[in-house]
Amino acid sequence: QVQVVESGGGLVQPGGSLRLSCAASGVTFSLYVMTWYRQPPGKERELVATIGTAGDSTTYGDSMKGRFTISRDNAKNTAYLQMNSLKPEDTAVYYCSARARFSGRAYWGQGTQVTVSS
């Protein structure tokens, strides 16, 4: 069966860094567009970043540009989100989505909590 599992969340001080990982199994990973979303407390889910199947196309939410970097390793079936210069407003549950390039079917992970606080 398909599994999407996020990891790497935790508590970090403002200005710090974290790297999230998203491992997908049960799919041909190289055919899936990978996207990170986040949902801050009391707010709607928002797009963080997305990366194309070959890793050569990326897009970011406006507030993440220049601070976050999405990447993928198709040999390891894993996508990553490097987050630098973290701010308290980055506090959220971060979700990973794997979306099939051709059918559009999407699979979601359970999320990982990121808390930015001193």
N, C-alpha and C positions, 0 to 999 in steps of 0.2 A: 504494500500500500504506500501511498505518497505521504511523506513526512517532511515538514518544514520546521526547523528548530533554530530559534535564536539563542544566542548566548553572549556574555561579555558585559552585561549591564551591571550597575552598581552605584555606589555613592562616590561622588568626586567633588572636589572643591572648585569654585569658580576659577576659570583660567586653565583648568586641567584638561586632560585628554582621556578618551576611552576608545577602544576598538570593539565594535560589535561584529559578530559572525552570524551567518545564516547558512545552515547546512540543509540541503535538500536531497532526499533519497526517494527512490521509486519513480523517478522521472529521468528523461534524457536531459540532463542539466543544461547542456549547450544549446538547447532549443527553447529555453525559457528566459524571458525578460525578468530581471530581478529588481524589485522595488522595495525601498524602505519607506514606511509611514511612521507617524507618531501621533499619539493622542495625549495632550497635556490634561491635567486634572480639570474636569468641568468644561472641557472644550471639545470641539469636533476633531476627528482624525484629519491629518494633513500630510501632504506629500513631502518627503524629505529628499529622496534622490532615487533615480532609476538608472539602470545600466542595460545596454543592449546585449544580445546573445554573445557577441564576439568581444565585448568589453571595450569597443571603440566608440561607443556613443553613450554619453551621460547627460542627465539633466538634474537640476537641483531646485529646491524651493528657494525663494528669494532670501530668506533669513539664514540660510545655510551656506550660501555661496561664499567661497573663500575660506570657510572653516571646516567643512565636511568634505570627505572624499569617499566616493563609492568605488569599489573594485570587485573583481571576481577572479576565481581560479577554477576554470572548468575541469581541470584534472582532479581537483579536490571536491568538486560539486558544492562549492562554498562561495558565498558573496560576503563582502565586508563593508563596514561603514566606519571609517576613521573620523573621529570627532575631536577637533582641537578648539582651544579657546572657548571652552564651554561656559555657558551663562546659566543663571538660575531659570531663565525662561525656556531652556532646553529640557527641563525636567518633564518627563513624559514616559508613557509606555511605548516602546519602539517595536513595531511589527515588520515582519518581512513577508513579502508576497512573491510567489513564483507564478508567472503568467505565460502560458504556452504561446509562442510567437504566432502560430497560424490559427489555432482554434480559439484563442483568447481565454481558455479555461484557466482559472486562478486558484492557487492553493495558498493558505495562510498559516503562519506560525501562531503560537500562543502569546508571543510578546515577551519583551524583557524590560524591566524597569530601569530607567536612568534617572538618578536624582543628583542635581547640582546644587550644593549647599555648603556653606561654611560652618 
